Amino acid sequence: MQIVGVICEYDPFHTGHLWQLAELRRRGATGVICCMSGNFTQRGGCAVVRKHVRAEAALRGGADLVLELPVPWATASAEGFARGGVAVLSATGAIDTLAFGSECADTAQLVRVADALLSRDFATALKSELVKGDSFAAARQRAAETLLGADAAVLSAPNDILGVEYCKALRGTSLAPLALPRVGAAHGGAASGGFASASHIRALLRAGADAAAYLSPAMRALYETERAAGRAPTSPDALERAMLARLRSMDEADFAAYDAGGEGLYRRFHDAAHAGATLADVLARAKTKRYAHARLRRLALSVFLGVTAEARAAAVPYLRVLGMTDKGKSLLHTMRKTATLPVIVKPADARAVSPAARRLMELEARATDLYALAYPDLRQSTPGDEWRAGPVILDTATDLR
């Protein structure tokens, strides 16, 4: 293990993330490249603080180079999130290991489960379970148990589920998986031993409560600067009317472009969107035993941002740099020789990329403009920031003391 990749959201960058990067160094990593979600995240919401701030916190917390996971994959299911992140990191040609947090911390077990889920036997078993009308997660769990026995238990733990998806996505690449133990609080849980889950920290920040003890020192200082400037914490509620306006302006055929499941969910969602008074009401009306609430939130967000199923099924077309240290500059220099995708460092670099990459950059720019509407101070939400903001560049000698 030399150069390690990490797929992350860092929403926000907390003490658990700080521990993970330090642990990678302790285990011998000489460099860390992060692939981090942008302004919108996998749970179907907006990040609590903008992406360049989170990237800087990561650099000050032990990362060397931060690349962006573009919005179609950052807001996808666990499978799509993993596929996009692995595509970005493997395309760098600069890393040998993908590290991730895990409840079981058993790399071999996660690989066994991933292999089973890619088998024909599993596909047959899953099809038999899905016809019973339960959620995909429940059907997958039962189907996996028929093939794996006790190993299938990892499919009930959120980080292990993502770890399995990483292992699936790594098939066909040269990258080795490395499961690290998840320390401190459980996913979605309260504080424990100086650690707290990101969701708990976000709730504290949005309630105006003190979360400083659970943030890295750099994230703490950067967040306070953003809060004083009127850009943090973002408010999902501030986007609700805009999301409802978008949903209500669409007919049934419009919704079809955002539904990749082939199960007719878009029809149900269309009806809910034209009957519900609030976003929570829309999601409740669309909810069934078959469709998880998280899937519906992601669908609503995809419609709002204009991320179609076709965009999400496409290949990642570029590597976008959000920030780097001196070591990161060296890694970037290597990447320019080894990368299999064009590297965008400055927004102006987008002029030289393919039409597909340019379309994605334009989609990302629109998403950033909409994200800014969630700032506490609307005067800070001037559009066009995606085309103006360059990467965060830290000098090791002076900035990382």
N, C-alpha and C positions, 0 to 999 in steps of 0.2 A: 504494500500500500504506500503510494507516494502522493499523487494528486487525487484528492477525493472530491466527489460531487455530492451536493445536498440539494434536494428539491424541497422548497419551503414556501411559507407565506409570511412568517415573522410578523404576525398581526396581533399584537406588536412583538418586538424582539424582547424576550424575557429571560429570566435567570436559567430556565431549563435549556433554552437555546444556547446561552453562554456556556453552560456545562457541556453540552454536546460538542461544540466546536473545540473546547479545551480538551475534551476526551479524545477527539480525533488526533489532536497534536500529540497527546500523551501516547497514543498508539502508533505514532510514527509518521503521520501525515506531514508532508512538507509544503503542501498547498491545499487550499479549499476553494472550490468554485461553486457558488450557489446559483441555482435556478429558482428565482423568486417570483411569485405572483405579483401582478401589477396592482392597480387600484381596486379591482373587484376580485372576489375570492370564491373558493370552491363551495362554500356553504350557501352561496346565492345572495351575497350582500356586498356592501362596500367596506373596504379596509378602514380601520379606525384612524389611520394617518397615512398620508400619501406615500407612494412607492419610493421616491428618492430619499425620503427621510428614513424609511425602514431599511433601505439599502445602506445608507450611511451608518445606521446603528449596527448592522451586520458586519460591516467592514471594521468598525471600532470594536466589535466583539469577537473578532478572530477570523472572519472571512477575508479572502484576498481579492476575489473578483465576483461581482454579482451580475448575472444575466437575467433578463426578464422572461418569465413564462407568459406568452401572449394570451390575451383575454379569452379566445375561444377554448383554450385548454385550462386556463386558470379557473374558469367557471364551469367546468365539466364535471361529470361523475368521477368517482375514484379511478375508474378505468381510463377515462379520457385525460384526467389530470396526470396520472402516471405516464401514460403514453406520450403526452406532450413534454413533460419534464425530462423523460429519458431521451426523447428525440433531441432536445436542446443540448443536453450534456454529452450524449454520445457524438453529436455532430462537432463538438469542439475538437475531438481527436487528442485531447490533452489530459484526460483523467483515466484512471484504471479501476476505481471503486466508487460505487454508489452507497452512501451511508444514510440510514434513516432510523428514527425512533420506533420502538416496538414494545408492546406489552410483554410478549414472550421472550424477546431478545434471542431467539433461536433461528439463525439464518437457514440452517438445513431444513428445519420444519416448514418454514415459509416457502422455501423452494419446492419441497415435496407437494405442498398444497397447490402452488402455482402450476406445477407440472400436471397435477391431476385435473385442475380446472381447464387446462388446454387439451385434454384428451377427448376422444370420441365417446368413450363410456360416460364421461361427465355430461357431455352435450345431450346424450340420450336420457340420462337420469334427470337432468334439469328440465327437459321438455315435459317429461311425465309429471314433475312436480308443479310446473307452472300452470297446467290445466286445472289445478285445484283452486285457483283464484286467489292464492295468497300473494303477499308482496314478493318481489324478486329476491330480497335478502333472505326471507324465510324459506323460499323454494330452493335457493342456492345452498343454504345451510343443510337442509335435509338431503339434497342430492349429493353434497360433498360427504356427508356422514356415511352414505352407502358405500363410498369408495375408500374413505380415509379413516373412518373410525374416530378415535380421539383427536387425531391431528386436525380435524375439521373445526375444533373449538376455537381456533384462531380467527375464524370468520365471524365471531361475535364481538371482537374487540376492534375499535375503530382504527387504531394505528397499525394493528396486524393486518386488517383488511387492506389498507393502503400498501403495506409491505408486500403482501401477496401480489397486488397489482403491479408494484415495481418489479417484482421478480418475473412476472409474466412479460412485462414490457422489455425486460433485459434480454429475453430470448433473441438470439441472432446478433447480439452486440458482444463486444469484448470486455464489458464492464462486469465486475464481480459485486454481488450484493453484500452489505454488511449491516446486520441488525444490531442497533445499540439499545440498551435498556432505557425505557422512558422513566425519568426520575421525577419524584415529587408527586404533585396532584394528578389524578386521573383526568382523562379527556372530559371536558365539561364540568369538572369538579371544582370545589373551593380550594383554598390555600392549604398547603401541607408542607411542613419542614422548610419554609423559605421559598417554596415554589408554588405557582398557581397556574391553572390552565389559561390558555389565551382567551377563551370565551369568558371566563370569570374576570379576567383583567379588563377586557373590553366593557363588560357590564359595569365594573367599578368606574372606569374612565367616563363612560357615557352618563353615569349617575352623578358625576362630580365628586366621587369618593377618592380616597387616597390609595393608589396602587403602586406607589414608588418602590416599596420593598420588593416587588416582584418583577420590576423592570431592570434591564441591565443599566449600569450607570450612564452609558451614552444615550440609550433610548429615553431614559428619564429626562436628561437635559434637552435632548432634541424635541421631545414631546412638549415640554414646557414652552419652548420657543414657538412651536407651532400653535399651541393653545393661545399664547399671548398675541399671536398674529391673527387669530380668528379662523384658523384652518383646522383645528382639532378640538374635541373629537368630532368626526363626521357623524351626521345623524341620518340613519336610514329613513326615519320618518319624513325627513325633508324631501326625499325623492318620491314619496308615495303618490302624491297627486299627479306628478309627471308620469309615473308608471301607469296609473289608472287611466290617464288620458291616452296613453299609447295603446293600452289593452282595449279600451272602448272604441278606438278609431279603426279597429281591424275587423275584417269579416272572417268567416270560417276558413276560407281558402288561404288567407294570409297566415293564419296560425299553423297551417300544415307544414310550412317551410322550417319550423322550429322543432318539430316532433320527429325524432329519429327512431322511435320505438316501433312504428308500424302497427300500433294497437288502437289507433283512433283517439289517443289522449287529447289531441288538439281540438277535437269536437267538444269534448267535455269541458276543456279549459275555455274555449270560446264562449260556451253557454254560461259558465261561471263568471267570466269577465263582464258579461252583459247583464248580470243579475246581482252581483255583489256590490255593496256600498263602499267597502274598504278592501284593502289588499288582503288582510286577514280573512275577510268574508269570502273573497274570491277563492283563496287557497282552501278554505274549509269546504266550500261548495264543490270544488274539484277533487277533493280528497276522497279516496276509497281505500279499501283494504289492499288493493293492488298497487296503488301509487303512494310512495313515501312522501312526506311533507317536504323533505329536502329536494326531491326531484321536482316538485311543483315550484318551489322557490327558484330553483335554477332555471326552469322553463320561463317563469315570469321575468327573471332578470335577462335571459337571452333575448326575449321579445323586446324588452326595453332598450337593450344595447344594440340590437340588430345582429346578434350572433346566430346565424342559421345553422341547421344541422349539417348542411354542406360545408360551411366554413370549419366546423369542428371536426369533420371527417377528413379534411385536407391534411397535407403534410406541412409541418412547420417550415416556413420559407427563409428564415434568417435567424441570426443570433444578435440580440440587442443588449448592449452593455449599459447597465444602470450605475455601476460604480466600480472603483478599483483602488488598491493600494499600490505601493512601489512593486511589491511582489506580484500583484495583479497585472501591472504593466508588463512584467516579464512573461507571465502566463498568456497575456493577450498577444504578445509578440510571437510566442510559440503557436498560438491558435491561428494566427494569420497564415501560418505555413501548413497547419494540419487540419483546419476546419473544412468540413464538407458543405458548409452553408456560408453565404456572405455574412460578414460581421458589420453591424451598424453601431458606430460609436457616437457619432453626432447625428442629430436629426437630418442634417443635410445629406448624409450618406444614403438616405432612403431614395434619393433621386436616381441612384445608379443601380437599384435592385430591379428584380423582375416585376412585371405587372401584378402578379399574385402577391408578392411581398409588399408592393406599394399599396395594394388594396387593404392588406392587413394593417399596415401603418396608419392608413386613413381611418380604419375601424377603431384602432387603438386611440387615435386622436379624438374621435367622437366620444368614446367611452370616458376619456379623461375629462372632456368638457362637461359631460353629464355628472361625473363624480364630483366635480367642483361645486355643483349645486347643493351638495350635502355639507359644505363648510358651514360652521356656525355664523360666520360673517359673509353674507352674500357678496359684499364688495370685493372679496378675495377671489371670486369665481370667474374672473375674466377668461374667456375661452382662448384656445390656441397654445396652451402651455406645453403640449406634447411636442410642438415644433420649435419651442424655444429652449427647453430644459436639456442641457447636456449631462453627461455622467458625473457622479460625485468622484472626485479624485483626491485621495489623501496621501500626504507625504509622511512616510513612516517615521522619519526623524522628528517631525514637529507635531503631527496631528494625532499620533497614536501613543503619546506618552502616558 
